[in-house]
Amino acid sequence: MAKETTYAGMMGDWQRLHELVEANKAEIPQLEPFLAKLETLLEQALEVTKRQGAMRAAKQEASKDMRKLASQGNRLATVVRQILKEHYGITEEKLAEFGLQPFRGRTRKAAPGQPQSPGTPTPVSPNPPTVK
């Protein structure tokens, strides 16, 4: 018989062994103390398995609560950020103190045919030419 590697498999193996030895304990009385010890260990293992199940259920419930709180917290944080932008204005550097990016304007593309100023980066084409 293959050796069991899962806890459930081990406990099932212990239960089968216990039942078989219990049925034949008149023939092998020297196993009586070991059989009692095995029975005690089996009861303890079953109790721990029940505790694990209860903890797993509690963990799943806690995870569900955490997802709910995370959703509410993200929505509330978004509202607070919007209020900060409204209060200070979107261009104020004070927003950086709250981890927000102030609006600093944007660089405009040069009109076709006009030379670019030396400090302006060359725009990159979104579709590079293909080589055949």
N, CA and C of each residue as an Amber inpcrd file, in Angstrom:
protein
   396
   0.8460000  -1.1750000   0.0000000   0.0000000   0.0000000   0.0000000
   0.8930000   1.2410000   0.0000000   0.5530000   2.2340000  -0.8310000
   1.3420000   3.4620000  -0.9330000   1.1980000   4.2820000   0.3470000
   2.2610000   4.9740000   0.6900000   2.2580000   5.8060000   1.8970000
   1.4330000   7.0660000   1.6280000   0.5380000   7.3790000   2.5500000
  -0.3050000   8.5670000   2.4180000   0.5250000   9.8080000   2.7070000
   0.2880000  10.8890000   1.9240000   1.0470000  12.1210000   2.1270000
   0.1630000  13.2900000   2.5460000  -1.1560000  13.1700000   2.3980000
  -2.0420000  14.2510000   2.8360000  -2.5210000  13.9440000   4.2510000
  -2.8590000  14.9860000   4.9710000  -3.3470000  14.7690000   6.3380000
  -4.6280000  13.9470000   6.3440000  -5.5300000  14.2560000   5.4230000
  -6.7890000  13.5040000   5.3620000  -6.5030000  12.0340000   5.0470000
  -5.5650000  11.7890000   4.1420000  -5.2070000  10.4170000   3.8080000
  -4.5820000   9.6910000   4.9870000  -3.7220000  10.4000000   5.7230000
  -3.0890000   9.7980000   6.8960000  -4.1300000   9.4470000   7.9560000
  -5.0490000  10.3810000   8.1940000  -6.0700000  10.1220000   9.2210000
  -6.9770000   8.9690000   8.8010000  -7.2990000   8.8890000   7.5160000
  -8.0900000   7.7600000   7.0330000  -7.3480000   6.4500000   7.2200000
  -6.0480000   6.4720000   6.9540000  -5.2160000   5.2890000   7.1470000
  -5.1970000   4.8960000   8.6240000  -5.0500000   5.8780000   9.5150000
  -5.0470000   5.5950000  10.9440000  -6.3800000   4.9910000  11.3800000
  -7.4950000   5.5520000  10.8650000  -8.8190000   5.0470000  11.2360000
  -8.9870000   3.5940000  10.7810000  -8.5930000   3.2930000   9.5400000
  -8.7150000   1.9110000   9.0400000  -7.8720000   0.9650000   9.8920000
  -6.6310000   1.3660000  10.1820000  -5.7500000   0.5370000  10.9920000
  -6.3410000   0.3250000  12.3790000  -6.8470000   1.4040000  12.9660000
  -7.4420000   1.3150000  14.3080000  -8.6150000   0.3380000  14.2960000
  -9.4810000   0.4400000  13.3150000 -10.6480000  -0.4520000  13.2350000
 -10.2290000  -1.9060000  13.0480000  -9.2230000  -2.1450000  12.2090000
  -8.7670000  -3.5190000  11.9680000  -8.1190000  -4.1190000  13.2050000
  -7.2840000  -3.3370000  13.8880000  -6.6330000  -3.8480000  15.1030000
  -7.6680000  -4.0200000  16.2060000  -8.6250000  -3.1120000  16.3040000
  -9.6920000  -3.1950000  17.3160000 -10.4960000  -4.4800000  17.1410000
 -10.7660000  -4.8350000  15.8840000 -11.5290000  -6.0590000  15.6120000
 -10.7420000  -7.3100000  16.0020000  -9.4330000  -7.2270000  16.0070000
  -8.5920000  -8.3950000  16.3050000  -7.7640000  -8.2260000  17.5690000
  -8.1720000  -7.3750000  18.4800000  -7.3360000  -7.0830000  19.6550000
  -7.2580000  -8.2610000  20.6220000  -8.1750000  -9.2130000  20.5420000
  -8.0960000 -10.3960000  21.4120000  -6.8760000 -11.2350000  21.0450000
  -6.5090000 -11.2260000  19.7560000  -5.3670000 -12.0200000  19.2970000
  -4.0340000 -11.3410000  19.6010000  -4.0310000  -9.9940000  19.6820000
  -2.7760000  -9.2630000  19.9060000  -2.9610000  -8.2540000  21.0470000
  -3.0380000  -8.7230000  22.2750000  -3.2780000  -7.8300000  23.4090000
  -2.1200000  -6.8660000  23.6680000  -0.9040000  -7.1950000  23.1960000
   0.2420000  -6.3100000  23.4390000   0.1100000  -4.9760000  22.7040000
  -0.8170000  -4.8620000  21.7310000  -1.0250000  -3.6120000  21.0040000
  -2.0170000  -2.6780000  21.6930000  -2.6260000  -3.1140000  22.7780000
  -3.6570000  -2.3220000  23.4650000  -3.1880000  -0.9080000  23.8420000
  -2.0110000  -0.7110000  24.4650000  -1.6040000   0.6550000  24.8130000
  -1.3590000   1.5320000  23.5780000  -0.8150000   0.9180000  22.5290000
  -0.5530000   1.6750000  21.3040000  -1.8530000   2.0290000  20.5850000
  -2.8130000   1.1220000  20.6650000  -4.1170000   1.3630000  20.0570000
  -4.8280000   2.5220000  20.7470000  -4.7240000   2.5980000  22.0880000
  -5.3320000   3.6920000  22.8410000  -4.6630000   5.0170000  22.4770000
  -3.3370000   4.9790000  22.3280000  -2.6040000   6.1880000  21.9630000
  -2.9930000   6.6470000  20.5490000  -3.1230000   5.6930000  19.6290000
  -3.5150000   6.0170000  18.2560000  -4.9120000   6.6250000  18.2270000
  -5.8030000   6.0910000  19.0570000  -7.1630000   6.6280000  19.1270000
  -7.1510000   8.0690000  19.6330000  -6.3260000   8.3580000  20.6430000
  -6.2080000   9.7090000  21.1770000  -5.6660000  10.6700000  20.1220000
  -4.6120000  10.2370000  19.4170000  -4.0430000  11.0750000  18.3640000
  -5.0490000  11.3260000  17.2530000  -5.8110000  10.3260000  16.9100000
  -6.8260000  10.4620000  15.8670000  -7.8980000  11.4660000  16.2660000
  -8.3390000  11.4210000  17.5180000  -9.3320000  12.3820000  18.0060000
  -8.7750000  13.8070000  17.9830000  -7.5220000  13.9550000  18.4020000
  -6.8950000  15.2790000  18.3760000  -6.7600000  15.7980000  16.9460000
  -6.3820000  14.9250000  16.0240000  -6.2310000  15.3280000  14.6220000
  -7.5790000  15.7400000  14.0280000  -8.6380000  15.0360000  14.3630000
  -9.9770000  15.3990000  13.8800000 -10.4050000  16.7530000  14.4410000
 -10.0730000  17.0170000  15.7050000 -10.4080000  18.3070000  16.3190000
  -9.6580000  19.4420000  15.6360000  -8.3770000  19.2170000  15.3480000
  -7.5810000  20.2460000  14.6630000  -8.1380000  20.4820000  13.2630000
  -8.5580000  19.4230000  12.5940000  -9.1440000  19.5590000  11.2530000
 -10.4130000  20.4120000  11.3050000 -11.2270000  20.2180000  12.3280000
 -12.4310000  21.0350000  12.4940000 -12.0550000  22.5020000  12.7300000
 -11.0190000  22.7190000  13.5700000 -10.5630000  24.0910000  13.8220000
 -10.0520000  24.7410000  12.5440000  -9.3240000  23.9760000  11.7280000
  -8.8280000  24.5090000  10.4600000  -9.9840000  24.9380000   9.5630000
 -11.0200000  24.1110000   9.5120000 -12.1910000  24.4520000   8.6990000
 -12.8470000  25.7350000   9.1750000 -12.9770000  25.8660000  10.4900000
 -13.5840000  27.0840000  11.0430000 -12.7190000  28.2990000  10.7420000
 -11.3950000  28.1330000  10.8630000 -10.4890000  29.2490000  10.5760000
 -10.5120000  29.6070000   9.0930000 -10.6080000  28.6080000   8.2380000
 -10.6760000  28.8680000   6.8020000 -11.9300000  29.6820000   6.4830000
 -13.0430000  29.3160000   7.1040000 -14.2800000  30.0670000   6.8890000
 -14.1390000  31.4980000   7.4050000 -13.4990000  31.6530000   8.5620000
 -13.2970000  32.9930000   9.1240000 -12.3650000  33.8130000   8.2330000
 -11.3390000  33.1620000   7.6800000 -10.4110000  33.8590000   6.7860000
 -11.1350000  34.3240000   5.5260000 -11.9790000  33.4700000   4.9750000
 -12.7240000  33.8540000   3.7780000 -13.6620000  35.0160000   4.0730000
 -14.2710000  34.9990000   5.2330000 -15.1610000  36.0950000   5.6340000
 -14.3620000  37.3860000   5.8090000 -13.1770000  37.2750000   6.4320000
 -12.3300000  38.4540000   6.6160000 -11.8610000  38.9990000   5.2650000
 -11.5360000  38.1190000   4.3360000 -11.1190000  38.5530000   3.0000000
 -12.2610000  39.2740000   2.2910000 -13.4590000  38.7690000   2.4490000
 -14.6360000  39.4090000   1.8540000 -14.8340000  40.8060000   2.4490000
 -14.6840000  40.9160000   3.7690000 -14.8130000  42.2160000   4.4330000
 -13.7190000  43.1780000   3.9590000 -12.4980000  42.6460000   3.7840000
 -11.3890000  43.4910000   3.3450000 -11.6290000  44.0190000   1.9350000
 -12.1500000  43.1860000   1.0250000 -12.4550000  43.6490000  -0.3340000
 -13.4960000  44.7580000  -0.3060000 -14.4870000  44.5970000   0.5630000
 -15.5440000  45.6070000   0.6950000 -14.9590000  46.9290000   1.2160000
 -14.1130000  46.8420000   2.2560000 -13.4970000  48.0440000   2.8190000
 -12.5500000  48.7040000   1.8150000 -11.8120000  47.8920000   1.0480000
 -10.8890000  48.4450000   0.0510000 -11.6600000  49.2120000  -1.0130000
 -12.7840000  48.6850000  -1.4250000 -13.6030000  49.3540000  -2.4390000
 -14.1130000  50.6940000  -1.9000000 -14.6330000  50.6850000  -0.6960000
 -15.1400000  51.9160000  -0.0870000 -14.0050000  52.9190000   0.1360000
 -12.8510000  52.4250000   0.6020000 -11.7130000  53.3060000   0.8550000
 -11.2000000  53.9510000  -0.4250000 -11.1320000  53.1880000  -1.5180000
 -10.6770000  53.7510000  -2.7910000 -11.6310000  54.8210000  -3.2980000
 -12.9290000  54.5740000  -3.1780000 -13.9070000  55.5830000  -3.6080000
 -13.7770000  56.8490000  -2.7760000 -13.6240000  56.6970000  -1.4700000
 -13.5060000  57.8550000  -0.5820000 -12.2030000  58.6170000  -0.8480000
 -11.0990000  57.8960000  -1.0830000  -9.8250000  58.5480000  -1.3870000
  -9.9270000  59.3520000  -2.6810000 -10.6510000  58.8270000  -3.6640000
 -10.8500000  59.5470000  -4.9260000 -11.6090000  60.8540000  -4.6850000
 -12.6350000  60.7880000  -3.8490000 -13.4060000  61.9890000  -3.5230000
 -12.5120000  63.0210000  -2.8350000 -11.7020000  62.5690000  -1.8730000
 -10.8200000  63.4870000  -1.1460000  -9.8340000  64.1430000  -2.1160000
  -9.2640000  63.3500000  -3.0430000  -8.3280000  63.9280000  -4.0220000
  -9.0110000  64.9750000  -4.8970000 -10.2380000  64.6960000  -5.3260000
 -10.9660000  65.6580000  -6.1520000 -11.2550000  66.9410000  -5.3750000
 -11.5880000  66.8050000  -4.1020000 -11.8610000  67.9810000  -3.2790000
 -10.5750000  68.7980000  -3.0960000  -9.4360000  68.1160000  -2.9020000
  -8.1610000  68.8370000  -2.7860000  -7.8640000  69.6310000  -4.0590000
  -8.1030000  69.0180000  -5.2100000  -7.8790000  69.7200000  -6.4780000
  -8.8250000  70.9130000  -6.6040000 -10.0520000  70.7270000  -6.1720000
 -11.0380000  71.8140000  -6.2410000 -10.6410000  72.9430000  -5.2900000
 -10.1800000  72.5820000  -4.1000000  -9.8400000  73.5850000  -3.0900000
  -8.5940000  74.3850000  -3.4860000  -7.5190000  73.6990000  -3.8400000
  -6.2600000  74.3820000  -4.1510000  -6.1600000  74.8280000  -5.6030000
  -6.8690000  74.1740000  -6.4820000  -6.7400000  74.4550000  -7.9140000
  -5.8000000  73.4280000  -8.5410000  -6.0500000  73.0900000  -9.7820000
  -5.2890000  71.9960000 -10.3850000  -3.8450000  72.3600000 -10.7080000
  -3.5130000  73.6490000 -10.7000000  -2.1560000  74.0600000 -11.0560000
  -1.2690000  74.3270000  -9.8470000  -1.7990000  74.2730000  -8.6540000
  -1.0300000  74.6060000  -7.4500000  -0.0410000  73.4940000  -7.0860000
   1.1780000  73.8940000  -6.7740000   2.2230000  72.9500000  -6.3860000
   1.9270000  72.2940000  -5.0310000   1.0440000  72.9080000  -4.2620000
   0.6460000  72.3510000  -2.9660000   0.0800000  70.9360000  -3.1330000
  -0.4820000  70.6240000  -4.2990000  -1.0520000  69.2950000  -4.5490000
   0.0140000  68.2020000  -4.4410000   1.2530000  68.5370000  -4.7820000
   2.3320000  67.5570000  -4.7220000   2.5330000  67.0580000  -3.2930000
   2.2330000  67.8900000  -2.3230000   2.3540000  67.5030000  -0.9230000
   1.4100000  66.3460000  -0.5840000   0.2950000  66.2540000  -1.3140000
  -0.6910000  65.2030000  -1.0890000  -0.5150000  64.0280000  -2.0520000
   0.5870000  64.0390000  -2.7950000   0.8420000  62.9530000  -3.7360000
   0.1070000  63.1080000  -5.0490000  -0.3630000  64.3140000  -5.3420000
  -1.0840000  64.5710000  -6.5880000  -0.1960000  65.3580000  -7.5410000
  -0.3680000  65.1260000  -8.8190000   0.4190000  65.8100000  -9.8470000
  -0.2870000  67.1000000 -10.2370000   0.3300000  68.2620000  -9.9570000
  -0.2850000  69.5170000 -10.4000000  -0.2220000  69.6160000 -11.9240000
  -1.1990000  70.2740000 -12.5010000  -1.2060000  70.4760000 -13.9520000
  -0.2300000  71.5830000 -14.2720000   0.7560000  71.2860000 -15.0940000
   1.7950000  72.2630000 -15.4190000   1.7480000  72.6390000 -16.8900000
   0.6610000  72.4040000 -17.5210000   0.5380000  72.7140000 -18.9410000
   1.0620000  71.5640000 -19.7760000   0.9750000  71.7070000 -21.0870000
   1.4890000  70.6630000 -21.9510000   2.2110000  71.3110000 -23.1150000
   3.1560000  70.5830000 -23.6640000   3.8840000  71.1170000 -24.8070000
   3.0810000  70.8160000 -26.0640000   3.0020000  71.7950000 -26.9190000
   2.2440000  71.6170000 -28.1560000   3.1820000  71.1880000 -29.2670000
   2.6550000  70.4180000 -30.1890000   3.4290000  70.0060000 -31.3490000
   3.6000000  71.2080000 -32.2670000   4.7570000  71.2740000 -32.9160000
   5.0010000  72.3610000 -33.8760000   4.1400000  72.1050000 -35.1110000
   3.6520000  73.1900000 -35.7010000   2.8360000  73.0580000 -36.9110000
   3.7190000  72.5140000 -38.0390000   3.1690000  71.7310000 -38.9680000
   3.9780000  71.1860000 -40.0560000   4.6340000  72.3140000 -40.8620000
   5.9060000  72.1300000 -41.1820000   6.6340000  73.1210000 -41.9620000
   7.3500000  74.1500000 -41.1130000   7.0450000  74.2610000 -39.8610000
   7.7280000  75.2180000 -38.9890000   8.8750000  74.5020000 -38.2840000
  10.0400000  75.1380000 -38.1920000  11.1600000  74.5020000 -37.5010000
  10.8790000  74.4350000 -36.0050000  11.3670000  73.3650000 -35.3920000
  11.1950000  73.2090000 -33.9480000  12.2750000  73.9860000 -33.2300000
  11.9400000  74.4810000 -32.0860000  12.9350000  75.1740000 -31.2800000
  13.9220000  74.1330000 -30.7560000  15.1710000  74.5260000 -30.4300000
  16.2040000  73.5660000 -30.0240000  15.8390000  72.7490000 -28.7930000
  15.0560000  73.2530000 -27.8720000  14.7260000  72.5240000 -26.6500000
  13.5540000  71.5760000 -26.8050000  12.8650000  71.5980000 -27.9370000
  11.6830000  70.7720000 -28.1200000  12.0820000  69.3960000 -28.6400000
  11.6400000  68.3450000 -27.9880000  11.9910000  67.0050000 -28.4600000
  11.2900000  66.6840000 -29.7830000  11.9260000  65.8480000 -30.5740000
  11.3490000  65.4290000 -31.8460000  10.2500000  64.4230000 -31.5580000
   9.0440000  64.6190000 -32.1250000   7.9700000  63.6660000 -31.8570000
   8.2910000  62.3130000 -32.4870000   7.9130000  61.2680000 -31.7830000
   8.1440000  59.9150000 -32.2540000   6.8790000  59.4400000 -32.9540000
   7.0150000  58.8450000 -34.1100000   5.8740000  58.3480000 -34.8760000
   5.2880000  57.1380000 -34.1540000   3.9500000  57.0950000 -34.0260000
   3.3650000  55.9420000 -33.3440000   3.5080000  54.6530000 -34.1550000
   3.6400000  54.7570000 -35.4670000   3.8110000  53.5760000 -36.3140000
   5.1590000  53.6690000 -37.0120000   6.1750000  52.9540000 -36.5320000
   7.4870000  53.0250000 -37.1660000   7.4200000  52.4050000 -38.5590000
   8.2830000  52.8650000 -39.4870000   8.2490000  52.3200000 -40.8450000
   8.6400000  50.8480000 -40.8240000   8.0000000  50.0840000 -41.7130000
   8.2920000  48.6560000 -41.7730000   9.3490000  48.4060000 -42.8320000
  10.1980000  47.4370000 -42.5530000  11.2700000  47.0770000 -43.4810000
  10.8090000  45.8540000 -44.2580000  10.9400000  45.9260000 -45.5970000
  10.5060000  44.7930000 -46.4270000  11.6810000  44.0800000 -46.9990000
